[in-house]
């Protein structure tokens, strides 16, 4: 993967952390830090000393937590949160890192459908380049501009979402038989064939 024509493999950790944020599918859930500190950890790559934040940095983090609906949890210990709350805190940290590239691996795990859509809309609103692993057709259709569809570990197809999500691909790749329609107004529906 290249960022500004430089491979991320040729960047040291500090440089990589200033260029890209990664939210892995699984993470350490036993962090005994306050939620606000988890979000502020995004600054470690640019700070000389940890846990010394300016008022504007704290305000920015609290505002981001508020956008994801968890500002009221800012002083709670991360390890005491429920799964969906933890995921929203980690997503907040990733989107607040102020990077060019955001890599998200199944970021919607443990989230209700409302938060799935809201978080992906929020991520998209930042105008970042986002590489996101998703298995949800609805989210892909509503929010992804382009897709890379994988089959058995290899790239099967790439292109614009509206061109790739069709009955043929769904049947061949996902073993999902359906009739599918993508209208001129980008409304979609599935009719399952059982």
N, C-alpha and C positions, 0 to 999 in steps of 0.2 A: 504494500500500500504506500502510495506517495502523497506527501503533503508539501505543496510548493516545490514540486519536482525533487523532493528528497525522501528516500525510503525511511519509514519509521524504524526499520531495523538498524539504520545508521545514526539514529538519534540517541543521546544519552537519556536516562530516565527523566531528568528535569526538563530537558527540551521537549521530550514527548508529552509530558504532562501539561506543558504550556500550549501544545498544538492540538491534543486530542483528549477526550474523556471517554472512559469505558465503563459501562455498567454490565458486569458479568451476570450470567443467569443465576449463579449462586454466589453468595458472599458470606463473610463472617457475620453471623447474626448475634454473636455474644459480645459486641462492643459495649463497654461500660462507659460511654461518653454521652453527654447530653445531645439531643437531636441537633441543636444549634451548632454544637462543636463538630458533629459529623458533617454538616453542610459546609461549615467554615474550613474543613480540612481541604477543600478544593484549592485553598490558597497556599498550601505548603510549598508548592514548586516555586512560588514567587516571594515567599516570606523568609526573612533572615532568622526569625525566632517564632516558634509555634505558640499558639494561645495568646498572642498579643495582637488584637484586632482593633482597627479604627471603628469609630461610631458608624461611618458610612458602610464599612464592610458588614457590620452586624445588621444594620438596617436593610441592606441588600439581601442578606440571607433570610431575614425575617419576612421580607416582602415576597421572596420566592416561596418560602414555606406557606405563606398565606395564599398564594396563587394555586398551590396544590392542596389547599384545605387542611393544612396541619400546623398552622402557626401556633395553635393552642398547645401543641405537643413539644414546643421548642425547648422547654426545660426538663422534659422527661428523659430518662435514661433509655438509650436506643434499644437495648436488649429487652426492655419491658414492653415494647410495642407489639401489636399484632402484625401478622404478615403483610397486609395491605398498607398499614401505616409505615412499616419499615421500608417497603418498596418505594413509597412516595418520598420518603426522606432521602433514599439513595438516588432516586431520579432527580430530586431537587439539587442535590450535590453535583450531579453530572451536568445538568443544564446550566448551573451557575458557574461552571469552571471557566467560562469565557474563552472557549477554544474554537477552532475552525471545523473540527470533525468530532462528531458524537457517535460512538459505537455502542449500540444497545442490543444485548442478547436476551431476548424474551423479557422485555421490560414490564410487561403487563401481567406477569405472574402475580397471583394473590389479589388482583384488583377487580372490583365490581365493574360491570360494563360502563357505568357512568364515568368512573375515574379512568378507565381504559381510553375512552374517546376524548375526555377532557385533557388528559396528560399528553396524548399524541397530538392534539390540536395545539397545545401549549408548546410542545417541542418543535412543531412545525413553524409556529409563529416567531421563533427566534431567528429564523433564516439561516440556520447552520446546515452544513452537509451532514446528513444523518444516514448511517448504515445501521439497519435495524433488522434483526431476525424476528420474524413474526409468523405464526401459523394460523392466524385468524383471517379468514377471507373478508369478513366485514370490515375490519380495520384496514386491511390492505386496499380494499376498494374505496373506502371513504377518504383515506389519508395519504396513501403512497402514490408518488408521481411515477416512479419506475420500479420494476421488480426484477429480481434474479430468481428464477424458479429452479430449485435443485431436485434431482431425482437420483436416488441411490448414490449420493455423495458427489455427483457431477452436475455441472450447469446444464440444465435442460433448455431453458429459454431466457432471454433478457429483452426488456423493452418497456413501453408504457403500459401501465396497469390495465387500462381499458382495452388494450390490444391482446393482452396475455391471459386474462381471466375469461376463459370460455369453456363450453361443455367438453370439448375435445381434450384440452389440457387437464381439466379437473378429473376426467375419467382416466386418462393415461398416467398422470403423475400421482394423483391422490386416491385413485380407485373410487371416485365419487361420481356416481351416475346422476345427472340432472340435466334439465333444460335451463339455459341461462340466457338472460337478455340484458344488454347494456344499452339503454335508450339514448337518444340525442341529448337529453338533459342530464345525462349521467346518473339516471336512476337505475337501479338494478334490482333483480329479483331472481331467486332460485326456485325451481320446481323439482323437488326430489322425485326420483324414479325408484320405486322399491320393487 
